[in-house]
């Protein structure tokens, strides 16, 4: 198994590399009769794409998505939905084939596992792949259209004061350095009953989905590690913040915080984000949407 697929009843398989000709995804298990067009997906991709400000990578990718299958007369058919985005600003020449593995990247790990690696910006391990997660997540949003999923950057480099972020990012860029960050995501409108005990807990599914995002090193559900520092009597009121009990949704808003490490690509060649967390919020939203859509379908399958 190469593990390029995600989900249970709603399954997403992504393909493509950072500096290859294109990237894509197949979304299988989407219910039929859902209105869908490329413009719906594009609005979410535009929130993630690079080249829009000095805060992010200067790579100029319009990320124009094409729907190749799974639609008829503007509605989903219940068959696999194929999505594709062309890479129009790839620069493989920025990377040397004989360069040693880069610190903090997947270069050495890929070489150890497969005996071969794509040196062009990390190839398959590049965050370029996350564009397809966002595209697939846009479809998942239609399955859980009554749920509001909102993520925002709440911390950069340990600083929560947004007024200081631009100066911090500029200094990091000028120093050939990078910063980490924290994204908070809230899913409101999730009904009680989604998820399952023991091996399919909703919080475990959400944590796994978010941990699978490039550069993510930590996920908190509700109060997370703060709860471990309290007495039980102190934590009773805070415990309501997670929106999940026993691995099953309670009907309250579900709150997650996701920690992104500093961009590993510092100095040298290539085009990189000084803080990957800035473009991480749309990816987090997409992964949460995919999990929740999958959970809705599984809940309906078991409980009607």
C-alpha positions in Angstrom: 0.0 0.0 0.0 1.2 3.5 -0.8 -1.4 5.2 1.4 -2.5 8.0 -0.9 -6.1 7.6 0.1 -8.1 9.0 3.0 -11.5 8.4 4.4 -14.0 5.5 4.9 -17.2 5.9 3.0 -16.1 9.3 1.5 -12.7 8.5 0.2 -10.2 10.9 -1.3 -7.1 9.8 -3.3 -4.6 12.5 -4.3 -1.8 12.2 -6.9 0.9 14.4 -8.3 4.2 16.1 -7.4 5.2 19.7 -6.6 7.1 20.2 -9.8 5.3 17.7 -12.0 2.9 18.8 -14.8 -0.2 18.6 -12.6 -1.8 17.5 -9.4 -5.2 15.9 -8.8 -7.6 14.0 -6.7 -10.4 11.5 -7.0 -13.3 11.8 -4.6 -15.3 8.6 -4.3 -18.5 8.0 -2.3 -20.0 11.5 -2.7 -23.8 11.1 -2.7 -25.7 11.9 -5.9 -27.8 14.9 -6.8 -25.6 17.5 -5.1 -25.2 20.7 -7.1 -21.5 21.3 -7.8 -19.4 23.4 -10.2 -15.8 24.5 -10.5 -16.6 28.0 -9.1 -17.6 26.5 -5.8 -14.3 24.7 -5.4 -12.3 27.6 -6.7 -13.3 30.0 -4.0 -11.7 27.7 -1.4 -8.6 27.1 -3.4 -8.1 30.9 -3.8 -7.8 31.1 0.0 -4.9 28.7 0.0 -3.0 29.5 -3.2 0.5 31.1 -3.1 1.7 34.3 -4.6 -0.9 36.6 -3.1 1.2 38.6 -0.6 4.7 39.0 0.8 3.6 36.8 3.7 3.5 33.7 1.6 5.5 31.8 -1.1 5.9 33.9 -4.3 5.2 30.9 -6.5 2.6 32.0 -9.0 0.0 29.3 -9.3 -3.6 30.2 -10.2 -4.7 26.7 -9.0 -7.5 26.6 -11.6 -9.4 23.4 -10.9 -11.1 21.2 -13.6 -13.8 18.7 -12.8 -13.2 15.8 -15.2 -15.9 13.3 -14.1 -18.7 12.6 -11.7 -21.0 15.4 -12.8 -24.0 15.5 -15.1 -26.0 18.7 -15.7 -24.4 20.4 -12.8 -25.1 17.7 -10.2 -23.0 14.9 -8.7 -23.9 11.4 -10.1 -22.6 9.2 -7.3 -19.7 8.1 -9.3 -16.0 9.1 -8.7 -15.4 12.9 -9.1 -12.0 13.5 -10.7 -10.3 16.9 -10.1 -7.1 18.3 -11.7 -5.0 21.4 -11.3 -2.1 22.2 -13.7 1.2 23.3 -12.3 2.0 26.4 -14.3 4.9 27.9 -12.3 7.0 24.8 -11.5 10.8 25.4 -11.4 12.5 22.0 -11.1 15.8 23.7 -12.1 15.9 25.3 -8.7 16.8 21.9 -7.2 19.9 19.9 -7.8 19.7 16.1 -8.3 22.9 15.5 -6.4 22.1 17.8 -3.4 22.3 16.1 0.0 19.0 15.5 1.9 17.6 18.7 3.3 17.4 19.0 7.1 13.8 18.9 8.4 12.4 17.6 5.1 11.2 14.1 4.0 14.2 13.7 1.6 16.2 11.1 3.6 13.0 9.4 4.8 11.7 8.9 1.3 15.1 7.6 0.1 15.2 5.1 3.0 11.7 3.8 2.3 11.5 3.8 -1.5 15.1 3.8 -2.6 14.3 6.7 -4.8 13.2 10.3 -4.2 11.9 13.2 -6.2 14.4 16.0 -5.4 12.3 18.7 -7.1 11.0 20.5 -4.1 10.2 17.3 -2.2 8.0 15.9 -5.0 5.1 14.1 -3.4 6.0 15.2 0.1 5.6 18.9 -0.8 2.7 21.0 0.6 1.7 21.5 -3.0 -0.4 18.4 -2.6 -2.6 20.1 -0.1 -4.3 22.1 -2.9 -6.1 18.9 -3.7 -7.2 18.4 -0.1 -8.8 21.8 -0.2 -10.5 21.0 -3.5 -11.8 17.7 -2.1 -12.8 19.5 1.1 -15.0 21.9 -0.9 -17.0 18.9 -2.0 -17.2 17.6 1.5 -18.6 20.9 2.7 -21.7 20.3 0.5 -22.3 17.0 2.3 -22.3 18.8 5.6 -23.8 22.1 4.4 -25.5 22.7 7.7 -22.1 22.7 9.5 -20.0 25.9 9.6 -16.3 25.2 9.6 -14.0 28.2 10.2 -10.2 28.2 10.8 -7.9 31.1 11.5 -4.3 31.8 12.4 -4.1 32.7 16.1 -0.4 32.6 16.7 2.9 33.2 14.8 6.3 32.5 16.3 4.7 32.4 19.8 3.1 35.8 19.3 -0.7 36.3 19.5 -0.6 40.0 18.8 -1.4 40.3 15.1 0.0 43.8 14.9 3.4 42.3 15.3 3.2 39.6 12.7 4.2 41.5 9.6 7.4 42.8 11.2 8.3 39.3 12.5 7.7 37.7 9.1 9.7 40.4 7.3 12.6 39.9 9.7 12.5 36.1 9.3 12.5 36.4 5.5 15.4 38.8 5.5 17.3 36.5 7.9 16.7 33.5 5.7 14.7 32.0 8.5 11.1 30.9 9.2 8.4 30.9 11.9 5.9 28.4 13.2 2.3 29.1 14.0 -1.0 27.8 15.5 -4.3 27.6 13.6 -7.6 27.3 15.5 -10.6 25.6 13.8 -14.2 25.6 15.0 -16.9 23.4 13.6 -20.4 24.6 14.6 -23.6 22.8 13.9 -22.4 19.3 14.2 -25.3 17.3 15.6 -25.0 15.0 18.5 -24.2 11.4 17.7 -21.5 11.5 15.1 -18.4 9.3 15.7 -18.1 6.0 17.5 -16.6 4.7 20.7 -13.3 2.9 21.1 -11.6 2.6 17.7 -13.4 5.3 15.6 -13.6 8.2 18.0 -14.5 11.5 16.3 -11.7 13.3 18.1 -9.2 10.6 17.0 -10.3 10.9 13.4 -10.0 14.7 13.4 -6.6 14.5 15.1 -5.3 12.0 12.6 -6.6 14.1 9.6 -5.0 17.3 10.9 -1.7 15.5 11.8 -1.5 14.3 8.2 -1.1 17.9 7.0 2.4 18.9 6.1 4.4 20.5 8.9 1.8 19.8 11.6 3.3 18.6 14.8 0.5 18.9 17.3 -3.3 18.8 17.6 -5.4 19.8 20.6 -9.1 19.0 20.9 -11.0 21.3 23.2 -8.8 22.3 26.1 -6.1 19.8 25.1 -2.9 20.0 27.2 -4.4 22.7 29.4 -6.9 20.2 30.8 -4.0 18.0 32.0 -2.8 20.9 34.2 -6.1 21.3 36.1 -8.0 19.6 38.9 -11.2 17.7 37.8 -13.3 20.3 39.7 -11.7 23.1 37.7 -12.1 21.3 34.4 -15.8 20.4 34.4 -16.9 23.7 32.8 -14.0 23.7 30.3 -14.7 20.1 29.3 -17.7 21.3 27.4 -15.4 23.1 24.9 -14.4 20.1 23.0 -17.9 19.2 21.6 -17.0 15.5 21.8 -17.5 13.1 24.7 -16.6 9.4 24.5 -15.5 9.9 20.9 -19.1 11.0 19.9 -20.2 14.6 19.1 -22.4 16.3 21.7 -24.0 18.9 19.6 -21.7 21.7 20.9 -19.1 23.4 18.7 -16.0 21.3 18.1 -12.8 23.3 18.7 -9.3 22.3 17.5 -5.9 23.9 17.6 -3.2 22.8 15.2 0.5 23.5 15.6 2.6 24.0 12.5 6.4 23.8 12.8 8.6 26.6 11.2 9.1 26.1 7.4 12.0 23.6 7.1 13.1 25.3 3.8 15.3 28.2 5.0 17.9 30.0 2.9 19.1 28.4 -0.2 17.1 28.1 -3.5 13.4 27.6 -4.2 10.4 29.6 -3.2 9.0 29.0 0.2 6.6 30.3 2.8 8.2 32.1 5.8 5.4 30.6 7.9 3.5 27.7 6.5 0.7 28.1 9.0 -0.5 31.2 7.2 -1.8 29.1 4.3 -2.6 26.2 6.7 -6.0 27.4 7.8 -7.8 26.5 4.5 -6.2 23.1 4.6 -7.3 22.5 8.2 -10.8 23.5 7.2 -10.8 21.0 4.3 -9.6 18.1 6.4 -12.2 18.8 9.1 -14.9 19.0 6.4 -13.7 15.6 4.9 -13.8 13.9 8.3 -17.2 15.3 9.2 -18.8 14.5 5.8 -17.4 10.9 6.2 -18.8 10.7 9.7 -22.3 11.9 8.6 -22.4 9.1 5.9 -21.2 6.5 8.4 -23.7 7.6 11.0 -26.5 7.4 8.5 -25.3 4.0 7.4 -25.5 2.6 10.9 -28.2 4.5 12.6 -30.4 5.6 9.7 
